């Protein structure tokens, strides 16, 4: 009989429920602050971030996909990983002074939102809750004059980029973010361990049943390295990826006068069309050229292109400068290529979850 996963307490509230045991289901069978600042700063070998550090200087650590499989295989023994829920929010980084999007754009959050935060690099997610990505994205991209909507926002931290230690030790440091007196909208994501594949399947079942989109697996010994790394895995019901829009292809028939498909470019320069998944409103006002979009697919063809690609949603609008942002690792023009595969993605509400 499988043992219940060990729970990690954060000294305060958990942002997300930790593992609970549910029998494997068919969906899985088909798969895959000042005291605070001083305390954290004392554990960080590199110390606080210099005040002059610009938002675009550092890239983010990105997750590799764990292919769907009955056995949910992992490159290393599954009990060596920390497991957390994959959040459907807006990826962001706090540089010690302010927040930046993954694409390197400043987040115009109210001053009170980041007041009292420790002057440390923090990688995380601006999150409103499950299934509310579009709301979070709109709030970040188009900040309202009234800051009331920000009262529901949380910055959920899942890593400390400047901490050179193993991830397991970074988890311990992140727990201090939940110390008494710290703003409740700054919290670490709940991390737990599982003993075997059965517990991992049960954890995934529970997250999917509760409306979540998947899991993140981070190896205990992993260091923070910008770019795609096999020690950070995402586990979801199907494959997804991101590509840059390079052209709007005209529609025919019932789509005459509208966009028939998006021509997109992948990291390696390969191009293909995304037509399925676009609704009428998106065809009338498609993602701008240079936008980063998310698509889902079912494996690859013999030519290495995505099989049955389907548009999911806009991930990032074009960078204001037109230059590639270090955090996105994506090409912004038709001839640019990123050096590292793109980051983990999330679904649009109302569309199939990834």
N, C-alpha and C positions, 0 to 999 in steps of 0.2 A: 504494500500500500504506500502511496506517495506521501511524503511528509509535507506539512504545510510550510510554505516559504517563510523564511525569517523576515521579520518586519524591522525596518530601520526607523527609529524614533528621531524626530527633529527638534525636540525640546519645545515645540510649539505645535501649531496646527500643521497637518499634512495638506499640501495643495491638492493632492490626488489620493484616492484610496490605494492602499498597497494590495498585494496579492491576496486573492481569496480563492478558495478551491471550488471549482466547478468541473464536472466531468467533461471530457473533450466532446465537442459538438461537431456537427457536419461541416460548419464553416471552416473550422480549423483543419478538419480532415482534408479540406480542399486547399489548403494553403501550402501560407507561410506567415550708522549708527555710531558717541565717540569711543566708548569701551569696546564696542564691537569692532570698530575700525582698527583699534590698537591690537585686539586679540587676533584678528585675521591677518593684519599686517605683519605681526611677529612671526607668523608661520609661513610667510611668503618670502622665498629667497630673493626675489627681485625687488621687493618693496613696492610702494605706491607707484602708479603710473605718472610719468612726468607730465606737468600741466600742459606742455606744448604738444603733446602727442595728438596728431590729427586723426579724425575718425576713419580715414581710408587706409591707414598704414598697415593694419594687420588683417590677415585672412582668418576665416573661421574653420574649425575642424568639421569636416563633413562626413556623413554616414554612407557606408556602402550598403547595398541591398542584400538581404538574406533571401534567396529564392524560395518560393513556396515549395514545400515538400512535406510528406507525411511525417517524416522523422524530425523535421525542423533542425537540420544539421547546422552546427556552428563550427567555425575553423578551429576553435579550441574547446575544451570541455565546458559544458554549459554552466557548471557551478562556479566558473571563474569570472562570470560576468555579473555586473550590476544591471538590474532591469528597471526601467521606468516607462511610464506611458508616453507615447509619441503625441505631442500636443498639436492641435490645429490652430496655431496662432501665428504671430508675425515674429520671425527670427530677428533678434536684436542683440547689440553688444553695448555694454556700459564701459566707457573708457576711463572711469574714475571721476569724470566731470559731467558727462552727458550721454544720452543714448543715441545710437546710430543703427540704421537698418542694415540688413545683411548686404544690401547693395551699396552701402557707403553714404547714404543720405541721412542728414540729421533728423531725429525724431523730435517734433515740436511738442513735447510733453509739458504740462504745467510745472512751474518751478517747485511746487510742493511735492510733486510726485517723486522726485529724486532727492529731495532735501533730506540730509542726515544719512544718506547711503555711504558706505565705506568707500574710500578713494582707491578702489581696486578694479581691475579688469574683470568683468562678469559677462559670460555668454549665456543667453537664455531666450525666453519667449515672452512676448507681450500677448497676454491670453485673457480672453473674456469668459471662456468656457467651451465645452464641447459643442461642435457644430456652429460656432459663431465666428469663423474666420473672416467672412466678408465684413462683419461689423468691426472687427478689430483692424482689419486692413484699411477700411474706409476711415476709421478714426485716426490712424497713423498717417495715411496719405493726405487726408483732408481735415486737419484739426479744426473743430468748431470754435466759435468765439467763446461759447460757454464751456467751461471745463468739467461740467457735471458728468458727462459720459465717462470721463477718466476715473470716476470714483469706483467703477466696477472693474477697471483694468488691474491686472496683476503682472508683475515681471517675475516670471518663474525661472530661477537660475539652475542651469544644469552643468555648468563647468566654469573653471577659473583659468583663463588662458595663460596668465603670467606665473602660475604656480607650477614649478618644474617637477613636482613629485608625481608618484603613481596616482591613478585615478581614485583608487580606494582611499588614499590619504586626502585627496581633494574633496571627496565626499564628506569626510569628517570635518574639514574646514568649512564646507558649505552649510553644514548643520547649524553653525553659529549664526547664520543669517536669520534663523527663527528664534533668536534670543529675545527675552522680554524687553519691551521698549522699542523694538524695531518696527518700522511701518509694516502693517500687515499685508500690504500689496507687494512687498519684497520677500520672497520665500524661495527655498530650494525645492526642486522637484523631488517627489518621494522616490527613493531608491531602495530596492530590496534584492535579495539573492534567491535563486532557486536551486534546488538540489539536482534536478534532472529534467529531461525533455518533457516528461508528463506534467511536471509543475509549470514548465514554461507554456505548454499548450493550454493548461488550465488558466494561467494568468492571461493569456491572449484571449481565450474564450470570454473571460469575465469582462475584459476591457471592451471587446467588440459588442458584447451584450448590453453594456452600459452606454453605447453610442460613441465609444472611442474609435480611433482609427488604426491603432497598432501599438507596437512596443519599440523601445530603443534598448539595445544591449551594448554596454560599454565595458571593455575588459578591465579587470582590476589593476593590471600592471601598465595600462596605457598612459603615455605622456600626451600632453596637448600638442598636436601637430596640425598646422593649418593645411587644409585640403582634405581630400578623400583619404580615409585610412581604414584598413580592415579591422582595427580594434574597436571601431564604432559601427554598429550594425543597426539597420532598421528592419523590422519584421512586420509586414502588412499582408492583407489578403491578395493583393495583386501588384504587379510591377508598375512603377510610374517613373517619370524622369522630367527634365526640363529642357527647353530649347528656346532659341531667340527668333522672334518674328523678323523675317527679312523681306517679305512681300505679301500683298493681299491679292489673291487670285479671284477674278470675276466669276460670279455665279451664272448659271444657265437655267432655263426653264422657270420653275417657281422661284428660283433665287436670282433671276435676272435683275440687275440693278443693285444687288447686294453682294457681299463677299461669299464666294463659293467655298473657299478654303484658305487657310493660312499656309504660306510656304515658310517653313522653319528650318533653322540650322542647329545641328547638334554640336557638342563640344569638339568632336573630331572633324568638323566641317561637312559631314554628311547632311544632305537636305531631303526633306520629305514633306508631304502635305498633311494638314490637319483640317478635315472637313466635318467629320462626325463629331457630335458633341456641341457644336456651335448652335445656339438658339437664334431666333429671328432678331432679337435685340442686339446680340453680339455680331451677327452678320451685317446689320445696319451700321453699327458703331464698333468695329473690331478693335482688338488690342493694337496699339500704335506700333509702328516699325521700331525695332529695337527692344520691344517688351520681352520679358522673360515669361513664358507660359508653361504650365504643367500639363502633361498628357499621360494617359494610361495606355498600356499595351499588353499584349499576351505573348511574350517571348520575342525572339528575333527570327528574321528570315535567314536563308542561307547566305544572303548578301550582307547580313549584319544590320539590317534596318528593322525598326519596330514593326511587329505584326499586329494588325488591327489597331492602329493608334487612334485615340479618341481624346479630343480636347477636354480638359477639365476646368481650367480657370486661369486668370491672370495671376501670376506670381509676383512680378515686380515690373513697374512701368520703366521706360527708358531712363537712364541716369541723366540728371539735368545737364551735365557737362558733355554728355555723349561719349565719355571715356569709360573704359571698363573699371568697375569697382573691385577692389581687392577682395572684398568679402563674398562677391558673387561668383568669381572665377568663371564667368561666362563671356562669350564674345558679344560685342555690341554692334558690330557691323557684319556685312556679308562675308568678309574675308578674314575676320579675326577668329582665333581659336583659343579657348581656354587651356591652361596647362593641366588642370585637375578637373576630374568629373564634377558635375554640379551637385548641389546639396539636396537633402531630403525635402520632400514636398508634402503638401496637404491637399485634401479634397475640397471642392466647393459644396456648401450645404445644398441639399436637394439633388446632388449627384452621387453616384456610387462612391463609397468610401474606399480609401487605399490603405 
